[in-house]
Amino acid sequence: MNEPKQDQENEFLKAAGEKERGLVAEFVAFMAENKMWWLTPILIVFLLVGVLLVISATPLGAWVYSFV
């Protein structure tokens, strides 16, 4: 009767001793575990739009917009 609780305790201690993952690695693991790979293209588009917004605030923005 005590074995399942002991196993849970050992699993908890093992997880606590592991090296902490970064935000990106944690999110990729979340998507893999929950089979949410369809989010990948959406996130890539958000990332590209964010990069364009940051670049547009610099003098480089006029150069980028001439090609788009």
MDTraj code that builds the backbone (N, CA, C; nanometers):
import mdtraj as md
import numpy as np

residues = "MET ASN GLU PRO LYS GLN ASP GLN GLU ASN GLU PHE LEU LYS ALA ALA GLY GLU LYS GLU ARG GLY LEU VAL ALA GLU PHE VAL ALA PHE MET ALA GLU ASN LYS MET TRP TRP LEU THR PRO ILE LEU ILE VAL PHE LEU LEU VAL GLY VAL LEU LEU VAL ILE SER ALA THR PRO LEU GLY ALA TRP VAL TYR SER PHE VAL".split()
xyz = np.array([
    [0.0817, -0.1193, 0.0000],
    [0.0000, 0.0000, 0.0000],
    [0.0862, 0.1260, 0.0000],
    [0.2003, 0.1198, 0.0632],
    [0.2890, 0.2345, 0.0727],
    [0.3766, 0.2508, -0.0514],
    [0.3876, 0.1475, -0.1328],
    [0.4764, 0.1515, -0.2495],
    [0.4381, 0.2575, -0.3524],
    [0.3102, 0.2716, -0.3904],
    [0.2780, 0.3765, -0.4890],
    [0.3142, 0.5158, -0.4387],
    [0.2920, 0.5428, -0.3107],
    [0.3268, 0.6735, -0.2570],
    [0.4784, 0.6920, -0.2594],
    [0.5515, 0.5887, -0.2273],
    [0.6979, 0.5945, -0.2306],
    [0.7475, 0.6176, -0.3732],
    [0.6848, 0.5511, -0.4715],
    [0.7220, 0.5713, -0.6111],
    [0.6971, 0.7153, -0.6547],
    [0.5840, 0.7701, -0.6127],
    [0.5525, 0.9086, -0.6469],
    [0.6537, 1.0045, -0.5849],
    [0.6928, 0.9752, -0.4609],
    [0.7907, 1.0590, -0.3933],
    [0.9253, 1.0544, -0.4653],
    [0.9675, 0.9332, -0.5034],
    [1.0944, 0.9185, -0.5742],
    [1.0902, 0.9895, -0.7094],
    [0.9774, 0.9796, -0.7786],
    [0.9621, 1.0459, -0.9083],
    [0.9686, 1.1976, -0.8921],
    [0.9056, 1.2476, -0.7870],
    [0.9065, 1.3915, -0.7586],
    [1.0485, 1.4392, -0.7295],
    [1.1205, 1.3654, -0.6469],
    [1.2574, 1.4036, -0.6128],
    [1.3486, 1.3971, -0.7349],
    [1.3263, 1.2991, -0.8202],
    [1.4060, 1.2866, -0.9421],
    [1.3798, 1.4065, -1.0343],
    [1.2528, 1.4433, -1.0499],
    [1.2174, 1.5577, -1.1349],
    [1.2729, 1.6874, -1.0768],
    [1.2742, 1.6993, -0.9455],
    [1.3258, 1.8210, -0.8817],
    [1.4767, 1.8332, -0.9001],
    [1.5450, 1.7218, -0.9123],
    [1.6894, 1.7245, -0.9266],
    [1.7373, 1.7469, -1.0680],
    [1.6478, 1.7386, -1.1666],
    [1.6874, 1.7564, -1.3057],
    [1.7165, 1.9028, -1.3351],
    [1.7950, 1.9245, -1.4399],
    [1.8272, 2.0601, -1.4824],
    [1.7018, 2.1265, -1.5388],
    [1.6840, 2.2530, -1.5058],
    [1.5657, 2.3270, -1.5503],
    [1.5769, 2.3592, -1.6995],
    [1.4676, 2.3353, -1.7730],
    [1.4668, 2.3649, -1.9159],
    [1.4299, 2.5101, -1.9383],
    [1.4673, 2.5588, -2.0549],
    [1.4354, 2.6966, -2.0905],
    [1.2913, 2.7089, -2.1380],
    [1.2498, 2.8295, -2.1632],
    [1.1121, 2.8573, -2.2038],
    [1.0794, 2.7930, -2.3382],
    [1.1688, 2.8050, -2.4340],
    [1.1436, 2.7486, -2.5669],
    [1.1375, 2.5961, -2.5594],
    [1.2313, 2.5353, -2.4882],
    [1.2323, 2.3895, -2.4745],
    [1.1071, 2.3411, -2.4029],
    [1.0638, 2.4150, -2.3034],
    [0.9426, 2.3791, -2.2303],
    [0.8203, 2.3867, -2.3220],
    [0.8145, 2.4904, -2.4052],
    [0.7005, 2.5057, -2.4954],
    [0.6997, 2.3984, -2.6039],
    [0.8168, 2.3632, -2.6563],
    [0.8250, 2.2561, -2.7567],
    [0.7826, 2.1236, -2.6949],
    [0.8253, 2.0973, -2.5723],
    [0.7844, 1.9743, -2.5033],
    [0.6333, 1.9737, -2.4817],
    [0.5761, 2.0891, -2.4483],
    [0.4312, 2.0996, -2.4307],
    [0.3582, 2.0677, -2.5610],
    [0.4089, 2.1246, -2.6731],
    [0.3432, 2.0995, -2.8014],
    [0.3561, 1.9528, -2.8416],
    [0.4697, 1.8914, -2.8131],
    [0.4894, 1.7507, -2.8490],
    [0.4005, 1.6611, -2.7643],
    [0.3930, 1.6901, -2.6362],
    [0.3146, 1.6062, -2.5459],
    [0.1654, 1.6150, -2.5754],
    [0.1197, 1.7336, -2.6123],
    [-0.0234, 1.7542, -2.6369],
    [-0.0593, 1.7485, -2.7851],
    [0.0370, 1.7107, -2.8687],
    [0.0168, 1.6977, -3.0131],
    [-0.0449, 1.8240, -3.0731],
    [0.0182, 1.9360, -3.0441],
    [-0.0309, 2.0652, -3.0921],
    [0.0661, 2.1247, -3.1932],
    [0.1174, 2.0419, -3.2852],
    [0.2141, 2.0899, -3.3830],
    [0.1527, 2.1886, -3.4806],
    [0.0205, 2.1953, -3.4887],
    [-0.0441, 2.2903, -3.5775],
    [-0.0186, 2.4341, -3.5321],
    [0.0275, 2.4541, -3.4072],
    [0.0589, 2.5886, -3.3594],
    [0.1886, 2.6437, -3.4194],
    [0.2734, 2.5560, -3.4700],
    [0.4048, 2.5976, -3.5190],
    [0.3966, 2.7040, -3.6286],
    [0.3174, 2.6846, -3.7353],
    [0.3122, 2.7905, -3.8385],
    [0.2572, 2.9226, -3.7859],
    [0.1627, 2.9176, -3.6950],
    [0.1070, 3.0399, -3.6368],
    [0.2144, 3.1142, -3.5589],
    [0.2919, 3.0415, -3.4794],
    [0.3976, 3.1039, -3.4006],
    [0.5075, 3.1612, -3.4891],
    [0.5386, 3.0928, -3.5981],
    [0.6403, 3.1434, -3.6898],
    [0.5944, 3.2740, -3.7537],
    [0.4679, 3.2815, -3.7940],
    [0.4148, 3.4050, -3.8529],
    [0.4171, 3.5176, -3.7492],
    [0.3773, 3.4886, -3.6247],
    [0.3830, 3.5902, -3.5187],
    [0.5263, 3.6391, -3.4979],
    [0.6205, 3.5471, -3.5000],
    [0.7607, 3.5828, -3.4820],
    [0.8092, 3.6719, -3.5958],
    [0.7745, 3.6366, -3.7196],
    [0.8163, 3.7181, -3.8347],
    [0.7537, 3.8573, -3.8318],
    [0.6274, 3.8665, -3.7943],
    [0.5620, 3.9979, -3.7842],
    [0.6293, 4.0806, -3.6751],
    [0.6622, 4.0169, -3.5633],
    [0.7320, 4.0870, -3.4552],
    [0.8675, 4.1381, -3.4992],
    [0.9414, 4.0570, -3.5745],
    [1.0723, 4.0994, -3.6249],
    [1.0551, 4.2176, -3.7195],
    [0.9542, 4.2119, -3.8070],
    [0.9302, 4.3254, -3.8974],
    [0.8938, 4.4524, -3.8214],
    [0.8166, 4.4393, -3.7148],
    [0.7816, 4.5570, -3.6347],
    [0.9044, 4.6170, -3.5678],
    [0.9906, 4.5334, -3.5173],
    [1.1123, 4.5839, -3.4530],
    [1.2033, 4.6488, -3.5560],
    [1.2176, 4.5859, -3.6719],
    [1.3032, 4.6421, -3.7766],
    [1.2457, 4.7731, -3.8295],
    [1.1124, 4.7829, -3.8350],
    [1.0519, 4.9051, -3.8890],
    [1.0789, 5.0266, -3.8011],
    [1.1140, 5.0054, -3.6762],
    [1.1430, 5.1166, -3.5857],
    [1.2867, 5.1653, -3.6018],
    [1.3644, 5.0989, -3.6833],
    [1.5038, 5.1383, -3.7048],
    [1.5188, 5.1974, -3.8450],
    [1.6307, 5.2598, -3.8730],
    [1.6537, 5.3105, -4.0100],
    [1.6563, 5.1994, -4.1145],
    [1.6801, 5.0797, -4.0723],
    [1.6804, 4.9657, -4.1635],
    [1.5397, 4.9377, -4.2182],
    [1.4380, 4.9884, -4.1510],
    [1.2996, 4.9645, -4.1910],
    [1.2674, 5.0137, -4.3307],
    [1.3174, 5.1294, -4.3683],
    [1.2908, 5.1837, -4.5024],
    [1.3510, 5.0940, -4.6089],
    [1.4649, 5.0371, -4.5795],
    [1.5293, 4.9453, -4.6744],
    [1.4506, 4.8161, -4.6889],
    [1.3981, 4.7641, -4.5767],
    [1.3229, 4.6378, -4.5804],
    [1.1909, 4.6583, -4.6548],
    [1.1213, 4.7694, -4.6275],
    [0.9912, 4.7901, -4.6890],
    [0.9991, 4.8148, -4.8394],
    [1.1157, 4.8535, -4.8891],
    [1.1297, 4.8741, -5.0328],
    [1.1280, 4.7402, -5.1072],
    [1.1615, 4.6301, -5.0389],
    [1.1617, 4.4983, -5.1004],
    [1.0302, 4.4240, -5.0808],
    [0.9517, 4.4643, -4.9841],
    [0.8286, 4.3901, -4.9517],
    [0.7132, 4.4370, -5.0318],
])
top = md.Topology()
chain = top.add_chain()
for i, resn in enumerate(residues, 1):
    res = top.add_residue(resn, chain, resSeq=i)
    for name in ("N", "CA", "C"):
        top.add_atom(name, md.element.get_by_symbol(name[0]), res)
traj = md.Trajectory(xyz[None], top)
